[in-house]
Amino acid sequence: MAQTDTSFTRRTGVPSEAEERSVSELMRQLTEQTTRLAQKEIELAKAEMAVKGKRLGIGAGAFSAAGLIVLFALGAATAAAILGLATALEGWVAALIMAVVYLMLAGVLALVGRSKVQAATPPVPEQTAESIKEDVESTKEKAKEGRA
């Protein structure tokens, strides 16, 4: 950075050419740093959205698995369990018991899926938003200090 001729400014009240260049250099640096900061914030937002997307995918997968298990369970295990229970109970009571067991299993899987989906929502990059707020506040403070 060039040295400034403060005696010229003191004598005339007009900034010297060296002072003008330093201001333009500072503006160029500010522009470059702001661009870099925006790029970094975008990268952070992408990373945060990837994590949330993964959580959302796991939750949706758990819901899908719950539905698939319900179908298979109702088809294969129900027949065997009802036949086994029917040796000690009436056939309709055995069928009712098996239906309740399967509904409870599906409920547990649905709750797991729900908790995973809630962990991924809202699908907003919260850390990035907070970081941007901090960057804006820091920039405002530095701009005020620069004016003083």
Steps between C-alpha positions, in 0.01 A plus 500: 500500500635845412589746770269797522612860487317627806670839479323565167162411654569718804603796288224486239222293657494294179620137506818433309518258210661240729206522742251461212673184384491351847125555519450340160726213602293454817180497296649237265601287799154540653340384176730197478449406864123540473496274194713237676279520809185453291656197328595346836149558635353328193733203553394483866133510400555217250671285764226567754226419247677173412492393866133593533419322173669185628292512822185553297589202280556278804161602643322434170677166476382406850141583401535289187650212696210518745251465215689214340530313828127540559424342161738208544393445858134493410563253223738242644522517877132560555396169356756305703429686824125472466525128436725464804272700726191329366607178669442664841244772413219563261624585149361856500670580837834376364461721193413802714807452721730486198345813349567694823863382514565608142336837548720564803814415299391734219432775755852473643656519152280797410615683815865435409436635150320804637786587735751477213288724277454754781878503558546600136237775494478781431723442197670836546874548552467637855874513575567686176228755574646562846851530355380755243335707774827500695695600186261788431528626860879474491514688170271774636717539809820521294339751266402718799854474639639599160284814490607608846 
